[in-house]
Amino acid sequence: MTLSVKIHQKPPAVPYTMCPPSSFADPAPKSASKPIDAISVIPETQISRSAYAHASSLLPPSILNHSIRVYLYATTLAKHTRSIYASDAAMHDFLFTACLFHDIGTTDTYDGSQRFEVEGADAAVKHLSQFDVSDRDKHDIWAAIAIHTSPQIAERIGELSKLVRLAVITDFGRKSEAWDVLEPLREKLEEDFERCGIEKVLGDAVVEQAKKKPGKAPMVSWPGIMYKAHLAEAEWEGVNKAF
């Protein structure tokens, strides 16, 4: 897909992190202590129900819970900013899909040759092809997923990309222009949709893909920095220090 812009602690050797070390991080992954019950927060539309059914069939509990929290943060921010992604039901479907699919590229099903963000973006567009979604909207969803680990770019390239990016970094404890609006939600969201060691689970998933296919981790990308940190301390069993 052609990209077009829509107007409307690892050591110092590894300086780039998607999110800084967070006090929210669990020391080790663990299974959810209660079943994931997202029915009450999923939009009652065919597109959103289909997106949830597909994502929940593939994502481990920690990443699924993270994706739901990202959606709820993004929705709150969209309402706060009076975004069309909150006020228009069809556009809200696209916000939900972008959030639920943003890490789906870490699953075995979508473990292709490209970095996980791109694989996830392609997966979302492919999934939406069964519905009457315009190419422009597919592109915006694609971009929001593909660049969600790209600081300062995702926040500016489009409205949907900004919503997803700010929601993602909020869930990992990074302050942004949206922090004061979203942080008060954290305790309740993490009670309903537990963290379950998300930093460890997600970081390990990205690195495992890179170990099998190094081309999925370009040097200047977040997967590349994660992989570099792993190679520097291959025996480290905690959360990747570049996370």
Summary of the structure (lengths in Angstrom):
residues: 243
radius of gyration: 16.7
end to end distance: 28.4
largest distance: 48.9
contacts: 811
relative contact order: 0.19
helix: 59%
strand: 0%
